[in-house]
Amino acid sequence: MENLNKTDIGLVGLAVMGENLALNMADRGWNVSVYNRTVPGVEEGVVVRFVNGRAKGKSIEGYTDIAEFVTSIATPRKIMMMVRAGSAVDELMEQLFPHLSEGDILIDGGNSNYEDTNRRVALAEKKGFRFVGTGVSGGEEGALNGASIMPGGSESAWPEVKPILQSIAAKASDGTPCCQWIGPAGSGHFVKMIHNGIEYGDMQLIAEAYWVMKNLLGLDNGQMAEIFADWNEGKLRSYLIEITANILRHKDRSGGYLIDKILDTAGQKGTGKWSVINAMELGMPLGLIATAVFERSLSVQKGLRETASKQFVCRRSQAVYNKSEMVKDIYSALYASKLVSYAQGFAVLQRASDAFAWNLDLASIARMWRGGCIIRSIFLNDIATAFEAKDKPKHLLLAPYFKNEMQLLLSGWKHLVAQSMKEELPVPAFSSALNYFYSLVSVKLPANMIQAQRDYFGAHAFERTDELRGQFFHENWTGHGGDTKSGTYNV
């Protein structure tokens, strides 16, 4: 009887994502308690405004006292925290702990660093509670109508939170909820981080496709919108391609197209950067996503670029291109580069799974990204199929389907990059992806020279082609060095 008239779940944090998730839960039949941390005299009305506004008439109860909020939730309590990543999560946990009972579950739905989630899972479990770190992708629309949700952490919490989280998740075309258990510790937030890194890459690639169409082919916004809309009917069908067509068609209130009036400086919140840092920590190449992150950083240096552009004037040949053929090349470059981006991201997930003993199901993750999330794309079905194959590929691009796709795309891809370079038009993500692909399929790379240099100046030793792998040698290059060599290791 203790849980009579108690709510099913509590939610803390009524910013855009929190508000919409609470409404989503209520619309799916759950009774929800909401609470918002407030600054005295500034935000005390947030809960009241929400309950009397968008939540009016729905099964949502608002609280301004944290103890009353916690008491209102049925045990074992499930409390979803939608607050800014970082210290705010730790502070909120400390405020909640005194009011919780053994077995209660805290769910962090923000973009937390997975290492913070590792720590929080251990802390909560030590105190007798459970902790779920879950990535949530889909923005405002996804939060309200169905997001891609990636939970990990205390595994015993999954049966308790599964009905609610799967009910508010997007559904793929086959009806499967885009929410499955990821794994232990911070694995859910790690997967969301890589998702966001791929998102950075996708956005940069689409921007480059737009830029080539605009600057080399002289297409107007309407023509470009038609091309992107057409692409969205085929193998490139995805949320980001769809909204790009919509953006290109959108008129400003004062006249003209809004896209032409938006300043070319792009912000970032950090998850793309974290993806690159963690890939480097794991010794994995994530070059395309790194390029996308660095291009955002360079875009912000608007003043420097304006100064530099006056000192180094890029000259275009004013060549007349066969527009239909060039559009096909742009398609090839965009599609192939997107496949590289996903392949790099999934390779990092596999390395993390092995390094941290998470046992990640890559096929399940691909299927989770088919709906709700920002990078939802039609070829995620093909990615899932590749990872479910009896002979699981060592690399996504070596799976039979994608190997065939890359062979078909390569000619147009390299032609597009070559033409852009000739015309002094930057396509850093297209070219980064192409160089990665060429390196990947090269049986030999110039790393032998790097090893020789390292041994020459630092006695770091090298392996030989005429000896067994794993044996290291040092050469006295100058004739006056010693025989002592440095230890061998890889970071």
N, C-alpha and C positions, 0 to 999 in steps of 0.2 A: 504493500500500500504506500510505501515511502515515496514512490515515483508518480503517484497519482497527481494529475494536473501539472506535472513538470514538463518542460520543453525537451525536444529531442537533441538539440545542439545549440551551443552558444557561439557567437561570432563577435570578435573584438576588432574594431577598426572600420569606420564608416566613410572611408574615402571611396573613390569610384569603384574599385574592385570589390571592396567589402559590401557596399550597398547592394550591388548587383548580384553578388553571390547569395546574400541573405534573401533577396527577392526570388532568386532561382530556387533556393531551398523551399521557401514557402509555396511557390507555385507547384513544386513536386510533392506537396502534401506533408512537409515536415513543419513542426512547431519550433520556432527559432527565438532564442533570447539574444539581444544585441546590446553591446556596450561600446562606448567610445572613450578612449583616454582623452582628457580635456585639459586645456590650459585655463586655470581659474580666471573668470572674467572675460574670456575670449571665445571659447568654443563650447560653453556649457549647453547651448541649445541644439547641438548636432543631433543627438539622439531624439529629442523631442520633435525637431523639424522632420526627421526621417519617418518616425512612427506616425506623425500626423500628416505626412505628405505622401511620398511614394509607397509607403508601407501600410497606409490606412486601409482597414478592412481585411488585411492579410494576417496570417497566423504568426505575427512577429511582435514580441514584447520588448520594450525598451527599458534599460536600466542605467542609472547614473551613479550607482553605488556598486563597487566591484564585488563586495561580499554578497549582496542581494542577487547580483547577476549570476554568480557561481551557484548559489543555493537554488536558483530557479530551474537548473538543468538536471535532468534525470541521470542517475548513476548507472554504470560508470560514465562520468561526464565526458563529453566530447566538445572541446573548445577550439575553434579555428581562429588563429591570429592572423589578421590581415594588416600588419603594420610595417613600417619601413624596415628593410633589412639592416642588420648591424646591432648596435647597442640597444636600440628600442625593443628588440625581441627579448634580449636578456633581462632588461628592466621589467618588461611585462611579465615574464616568467616568474621573477622574484616576487612581484605583486600578487600573482595568482597562487603560488605554492602554498601559502598559509591557509588558503580556503579549500584546497583540493583534498580528495579522499584517495586512499590506495586504489590503484588501477585506473584512475582517471587519465584521459588522453588529451594531450595538447597537439594541435596541428598547426604547423607554420606554413602558410600558403604564400609567403612572400618569396622574393628572389634572393634567398640567403645563400651565402657561400657554403659549399658542402662541408668544408672543414668545421665551420661553426655548427652545422647540423650534427656532425659526428660527435662533437663535444656536448651538445644539448641532449642528444639521445642518451648518452652515458650519464649525464647529470640527472635527468628526469628519472631514469631507471634506478639510479642509486637511491633516489628519494621514494621509490615505490610507485612512481607514475610511469606513463608511457608517452612516447613522443613520435610524431609523424612529420617528416619534412617533405612537403609536396610541392612540386612545380605546378603552376597553373598558367596555361597559355591560351590566349584568345582575346585578350584585351577586354574592354567594356562589353562588347557584344557577346563574347564567349562566356564571360562571367554571368551574364543575364540569361542566355539562351542555351548554353552548353559549351564547356571548355574542354581542352585536353588536360587531363589531370594525372600527375606522375608521382604517386606516393611511395615513400620508403621510410625505414626507421625501425621502430619496435614492431616486430612481425605479429605479435599477439594482438595488436591493435587492429589489424586488417579486417578480420571478420566483423568487428564493431563499427568501423567507419565505412566499410565497403558499400552497404546499401545506400548511404547518403551520398558519398562521393560519386558512385556510378550513376546515381539518379540525376545528378546535376551536370554530368559530363556530356559532351557531344556524342552523337551516335554516328558511326561510320555508315556507309551506304548499305552494308549488310546487317545493320542493326546492332552491331557490337559497340558497347560503350567504350569511349576513348579514355579509359582509366583502368589500369591493372596494377597490381603490386610490382614495384620495381626491384626492391631488395633491401638489405640492411643499412643501418647507419645513414650517411648522407647521400646515398645513391640516387634517391629521387631528385634532390636538388642538383646533383652532378649531371643527370640526364637533362634536366631543364636548362642547365648552363650550356651544354653542348647544343641543345635545340636553339638557344638564343644565338650561339656562335654561327650556326648554319643560317639562321635568319639574317645576321649581319652580311654573310656572304651572298645570299640570295638578293638582298636589297641592293648591294653594290653592283652585282651582275646585271640586274634589271636596269639600274641607272646607267650603266655603260651602254647597254643595248639602245636605250633611249637617246643617249648622247651621240652615238654613231649615226643613228637615223636622222637626228636633227642636224648634225654638223657635216656629215659626208654626203648624205642624200638630200638634205634640204627639205625633209618632210614636215608638214605642219602638224599641229596637235591632233587635229581630226583624223588625218591619215595614220598617224602613229597609234591613236586609240583603236582604229579599225584593225591594225596589225596585231596589237596585243589581244584584242577581243577574239580575233581569229585563232591566235595561238592558244587561247584559253579553251578552245573546243577540241584540242588534240592532246599530244603527249606532254605539253607544257602546262596543262590545266592545273591551276593552283590558285590559292587565295591572293597571293601577291601579284600574280599576273592579272587576275581579275580586277583588283583595285587600281592597278596601274592604268588600265583602260579607262576606268571611271575618273581617275585623277586628271588624265589628259583631256577629258571632255568637260571638266568642271569649269564653269564661268564665274568670274569674280563679280561681286555686286556692283562694282564701279565700272564694269565692262572689261572685255578681254578675258583671257584664260588665267586662272589663278596661278597655275604652275609657273608661268612666266614672271610672276611677281614675288615668288618665294626666294629668299636669299639662299645662296649655295653654301651654307654652313650647316653641318649635320651634328646633332648632339648624340651622346651615348651615356648609359647609366652604369656600365661596368661589366655586364655579364659576357660580352664579347671579349673583352680584355682578359677576364678570368679564364675563358676557354683556351685562349692562346697560352697564358701563363701555365695552366695545368697540363696542356699538351706538351709544353717544353719540359715540365717537371717529369712527365712520363716518357720523354724521349721520342715523341711522336710528331711527325710533320703535320702542321695545320696552316700551311702557307697562305691559302686563299683567304681564309677567315682572318688571319693576321693582316693581310693586305687590306681587307675591308675595314678593319679596326684602324689601321694607320691612315687610310684615306680619309676617314672621318676626322682624325686628328689634324691632318693637313688641310682639310676643308675649313676648319675653324680659323686657320691662320690666313684669313682673308686679306688683311693688310699686306702681309708679306707677299702673297701671290700677286696682288695688284702691282706691287713694286717690281717684282721679278718679271712680270709679263711685259713691262715697258723696256726691260733691258735685254730680254731674249724673246724676240718676236717669232712665234711659230708661223711657218708659211705652209699653206695648203696649195696643192697643185691646181685646184679648181677643175679637177678631172670630172668628166661626165660619166657617171657609173650606170650600169644596167641595174636599175633600182630593184627589180624583182629578183635578180640573181643575188644582189648584195643583201637583200632582206633574208634570203635563204641562208646566206653565210652568217648573218647575225643570229638567226635562229639556231644554227649549228653550234656557234660559239656559246650562246646562252644555255642551251640544253646540255652540251658536253661539260661546260664549266659547273653547272648546277650538280651534275652527277659526280664530278670531282669533289665538290664541297660536301655532299652527303657521304661520299666514300671516306673522305678524311675524317669527318665527324664520327662515323660509325667505327672506324679503326681506332680512334681515341677511346670510344666507349668500350671496345673489346679489350684494349690494353688496361684500362682502369678496372674492368671486371676481373681480369687476371691478377693485377697487382694488389687489389684490395679484397679479393675472394668474394666478390659480390654475386657472381653467377648470373649476370645480366642476360636476359632473353632479348636479343637484338631484333628478332622478328616481331615479338610482342611490342617492343618500343616503336618500331616502324608503323605497326598497325594503330598504336595509340595516337600517332601524329597524323592520321588520315582525316580527322575531323576536329573542329574547334580551334586548333592552334594556328599560329601565324604561318607556319611553313607547310601547312597541309597541301599535298600535291598528289596527283593521280598516280605517279610512279612509286609512291610508298608501298602500294600493293606488290609491285615487282621487287622492291627491296626486301619486303617480308618473305616473299616466295624464295628469293635467293638464299636467305639465311635459314630457311626451313628445309632446303634441299638436303638430300642424303649426303652428298659430297659438298659440305659447306665450304664456300670459297675462302681462300686465305685473304682475299681482298675483294671488296664489292665489285670493282671494275673487271675482275677476272671471272665473275659469274657469267655463264654463257649468254644470257640476255643482254647484259650491259656491255660485255665484250663486243657483241655484234653491233650494238648501238654506237659505241665509240668508233668502230671502224667506219661506219656510215657517216659519222659527223666530222671526222678528223680533217678531211680536205677543206670543207667550208670554214671550219674553226681556225685552222692555221692561216688560211687566205685572209680572213677578216682581221686577225691580229697583225699580219704582215702589212696589210693596206693601212691599218690605223697607225702603225709605227711610221710608215712611209709618209703619211699625211700629218705626222706630229700631233696626233690626237691620243690622249692617254686612255688606255684600257688596261689598267694594272691588274684587275682581278681576272679578266680573260687571259692575259699573258701569264700570270702566276699559275693559273690552273693548267695552261698548256705546257709550261715548263715542268710542272710537277708530273704531268702525264709522261712527257718525254723522259724524265729522270726515272720514273717508275718502270718504264719498259726498256731501259738501257741495261744490257748485261754488264757493261763497264761504265764507271764514272771516274772523273779525275781526282777522286779522293786519295788515290795513291800518292799524288803530289803533295796533298795536305799532310799525309802521314810522314812523308819524307821530310817536309819542312819542320813538323813537330819534333821528329827525331833529331834533326840537324841542330835546332836551337835549344831543345829541352830534353833530349835523350828519352823521348816518350815511347820509343820502340815501335815496331811495325810487324805485320804478318807478311809472309812471302807467298807468291803464287806457286812456287816449287816446293813448298813444305806444307805440312798438315795445318789445318785451321786450329787456332788456339795457342800456337807457338809464336813467341814474340822475339824479335831480334833488334839489336842496336848496332849501328854502323859508326865507326870513327871517321866521320866525313872530312874532317880537316887534317887528319894525320897527327894532330897534337892533342886530341882529346883523350879521355880515359875510357875504360870499358864499362864503367858504372852506368846503369840505365835506370830510368824512373819507373815506378810502379805503373801498371796498366789498369785502367778502369774507365767506365763510361758513366757520365752523369745521367 
